[in-house]
């Protein structure tokens, strides 16, 4: 059994660090759980980049939706797949 958990940890200097923990049960020969093996990874920069990407996407959506001209997107087949409210 394996599970992933994302959670914040705080350093001695009270800085927040986002952590991804991968945990797997450890079993004996009879299949009884005797412990857990975990590997943690600092994902702070990844989380910051994801938040920035979401912010930029939201800003672009607002710009497109409030433009005074029609704006539309076309997919690779030439079909309109996105447009603003104008």
C-alpha positions, 0 to 999 in steps of 0.5 A, spaced: 500 500 500 502 506 497 500 513 498 502 520 497 501 526 502 502 533 501 503 538 507 506 544 510 512 543 514 516 549 518 523 550 519 526 552 525 526 559 522 519 559 521 519 558 514 514 554 510 516 548 506 511 544 502 513 537 502 510 531 498 511 524 502 510 518 499 509 512 504 509 505 503 507 500 508 512 495 510 510 488 512 513 481 514 513 475 511 506 473 514 504 480 511 503 483 517 504 491 517 510 492 521 512 499 519 512 505 514 517 507 509 517 514 507 520 519 502 519 526 503 521 531 497 521 539 498 515 541 493 515 548 495 518 551 488 513 547 484 507 549 488 509 557 487 510 555 480 503 552 480 500 558 483 503 563 479 501 559 473 493 559 475 494 567 477 496 568 470 491 564 467 486 568 471 489 574 469 489 572 461 481 570 462 479 577 465 483 580 459 480 576 454 473 577 457 473 584 458 476 586 451 472 591 447 473 586 441 471 579 439 477 574 441 476 567 439 481 560 439 481 555 434 483 548 435 488 544 430 482 542 426 480 549 425 474 549 430 472 555 434 473 552 441 474 558 446 471 565 445 470 571 450 463 574 451 463 580 446 
